[in-house]
Each structure stands twice: as C-alpha cells, then as structure tokens.
Amino acid sequence: MSSVEDYTYGVSKPDFSKKLSIICPVSDMAGRLDLLQQWLSRVDFKSTQVIIVHDKRDENTGIELRSIISRIDSPGLTLQEGFFGTAAGARNSALANCEGEWICFWDSDDQPNYHLILNGLDSSYDVVIGEFSIEIPAGLITRVTNGSNDEESLSRVS
C-alpha cells in the first residue's frame, strides 16, 4: 500500500526525470537559427530537456534543425515536427512530452539567460518570469524582465 505522500487527491505524483523542460516552437527560420544554437550550447541536458517543435511550413528550417540537433546529439534534445498552424499550437503539442518539473517557453530567436532561470528554480519561488508587460487602467505600462525578477518587483505588479 502506498503512503499518503505518493498521492494527491487520488492521483499519483509524477516522477519528473528533469528539473526543466524547454519548449521552443520554430517556423520559417531557415538561415536565422544562430541564437538557437547559442543558447542550446549552454544547456545542461542532465537537468534540462529541450523540445524543438518545427511547424513544417518550410523544409529548409527542418533541414537546419535536424543538422543542429544531430551535432548536439543528446537524448535531452528532441525535435517534434508537424503542421500546428500557430506557435501556441506547436507549444501545446509538446506539453504531453515534457519530463521537467518546470516548463519554459522560449522562441528560437530569444536570448534567454538559461543559468539565471535554472538557478531561480532552486529558490522558493512558485513562478519564474522571463519578461512580461502589463497595462493598468490608467494606461501605464510596467515591464518586468529577468533582471527584475525578484520578490519586490513581482509583488509590485501583482
């Protein structure tokens, strides 16, 4: 018989094999995947899974992605290809394959501070935010970025 800790409301807890899963939709980016290659080179695939989701609108992007992934050659890096229609559709299609306790959504042309985000997951935060903007009723826009992702900044915009 399992202990109470093994179940939450009758559902067994997932056994996460990775700390972080990164989902990255890519479409029509042939010849412009340099930033993707740069941040992939900094990823620790022992603790992180990366799922590249290629919306097959053009085959040249797929050829470049397969080449990048074959050079890295890590089981923590996978390519999922199909016709998803939107970036949101591509992201959603990868969710079922996530092995991480945490999930990040990055674009192929982003320059994420991978180590800052990974270190943030070791803190007591419930959410780690890369960047977002909000508009309050008075029309003022507040922008929160990785550099200001601390309790004071987050409580100020919540």
Buried (B, 14 or more C-beta within 10 A) or exposed (E): EEEEEEEEEEEEEEEBEBBBBBBBBBBEBBEEBEBBBEBBEEBEBEBBBBBBBBBEEEEEBBEBBBEBBEEBEBEBBBBBBEEBEEBEBBBBBBEEEBBBEBBBBBBBEBEBBBEEBBEBBEEEEEEBBBEEEEEEEEEEEEEBEBEBBEEEBBEEBE
